[in-house]
Amino acid sequence: MCPIKKLPLTVLCNKRTIIHLQDRKKIIKIIATIIITRKRNITKEWIIKVPELARHLELRLCKNASSLKEHSNIYTLPSRLMNIATEINEIQIIRQIGKS
């Protein structure tokens, strides 16, 4: 089972914006919903990993956002998540090339 990690009450994003816990939790729930609805073959192991994955993605979104408004925009959230997925895939490809 996944250990429950507590979120900090606030997170400083880009040295200008402080995002509060309640705003972060709302975005994390939306991210988790998006992850679950887009996954085709859902296993129990996958469901256990979703909350942790959603927290990591939200933190990455927070760090990439230029403002609280941008971070909280649920209309652009799916495309911003896709951008993060693309970045992660590119990093993994570079690592694979480096190992060869």
Contacts in CASP RR format, 6 or more apart in sequence:
PFRMAT RR
TARGET T0000
AUTHOR 0000-0000-0000
METHOD contacts of the structure
MODEL  1
MCPIKKLPLTVLCNKRTIIHLQDRKKIIKIIATIIITRKRNITKEWIIKV
PELARHLELRLCKNASSLKEHSNIYTLPSRLMNIATEINEIQIIRQIGKS
1 48 0 8 1.000
2 48 0 8 1.000
2 49 0 8 1.000
2 51 0 8 1.000
2 52 0 8 1.000
5 52 0 8 1.000
5 55 0 8 1.000
7 21 0 8 1.000
7 24 0 8 1.000
7 25 0 8 1.000
7 55 0 8 1.000
8 21 0 8 1.000
9 20 0 8 1.000
9 21 0 8 1.000
10 18 0 8 1.000
10 19 0 8 1.000
10 20 0 8 1.000
10 21 0 8 1.000
11 18 0 8 1.000
11 19 0 8 1.000
11 24 0 8 1.000
11 59 0 8 1.000
11 62 0 8 1.000
12 18 0 8 1.000
13 19 0 8 1.000
13 62 0 8 1.000
13 63 0 8 1.000
13 65 0 8 1.000
13 68 0 8 1.000
13 71 0 8 1.000
14 63 0 8 1.000
14 65 0 8 1.000
14 66 0 8 1.000
16 67 0 8 1.000
17 65 0 8 1.000
17 66 0 8 1.000
17 67 0 8 1.000
17 68 0 8 1.000
17 71 0 8 1.000
18 68 0 8 1.000
19 62 0 8 1.000
19 68 0 8 1.000
19 71 0 8 1.000
23 68 0 8 1.000
23 71 0 8 1.000
23 72 0 8 1.000
24 58 0 8 1.000
24 62 0 8 1.000
26 72 0 8 1.000
27 58 0 8 1.000
27 61 0 8 1.000
27 71 0 8 1.000
27 72 0 8 1.000
27 74 0 8 1.000
27 77 0 8 1.000
28 51 0 8 1.000
28 54 0 8 1.000
28 55 0 8 1.000
28 58 0 8 1.000
29 54 0 8 1.000
30 74 0 8 1.000
30 77 0 8 1.000
31 54 0 8 1.000
31 57 0 8 1.000
31 58 0 8 1.000
31 61 0 8 1.000
31 77 0 8 1.000
31 81 0 8 1.000
32 50 0 8 1.000
32 51 0 8 1.000
32 53 0 8 1.000
32 54 0 8 1.000
34 77 0 8 1.000
34 78 0 8 1.000
34 81 0 8 1.000
35 50 0 8 1.000
35 53 0 8 1.000
35 54 0 8 1.000
36 42 0 8 1.000
36 47 0 8 1.000
36 50 0 8 1.000
39 46 0 8 1.000
57 81 0 8 1.000
57 84 0 8 1.000
60 84 0 8 1.000
61 71 0 8 1.000
61 77 0 8 1.000
61 80 0 8 1.000
61 81 0 8 1.000
61 84 0 8 1.000
62 71 0 8 1.000
64 80 0 8 1.000
64 84 0 8 1.000
65 71 0 8 1.000
70 76 0 8 1.000
END
